[in-house]
């Protein structure tokens, strides 16, 4: 299972994600309209698209450990770009978006 720290960096960086743009979910600032910043939660979590489901979205030809490693790298890059600091390795992310 993906070790998500609920930082929201992936939800704040969806500009150019065609499937979300087609749904009208991409805000002008590039964040997902379904992301509740105050609560750091997805408004449609139970029915979110497959692309937002890290574990369930793994292509069958990619081993689970490789898929998780690739997603952790992407998570690290997004977290650093949004918050200016490395991603936490455990617990819930305490950061707010840097301005």
FENCOR-V612811 format. One record per helix or strand. SS is the DSSP state (2 for helix, 1 for strand). FROM is the first residue (numbers start at 1). TO is the last residue. If there is no record, write none. Layout:
# FENCOR-V612811
ss=SS from=FROM to=TO
ss=SS from=FROM to=TO
This chain:
# FENCOR-V612811
ss=2 from=18 to=22
ss=1 from=26 to=26
ss=1 from=32 to=32
ss=1 from=35 to=36
ss=1 from=41 to=42
ss=2 from=45 to=47
ss=2 from=50 to=52
ss=2 from=64 to=83
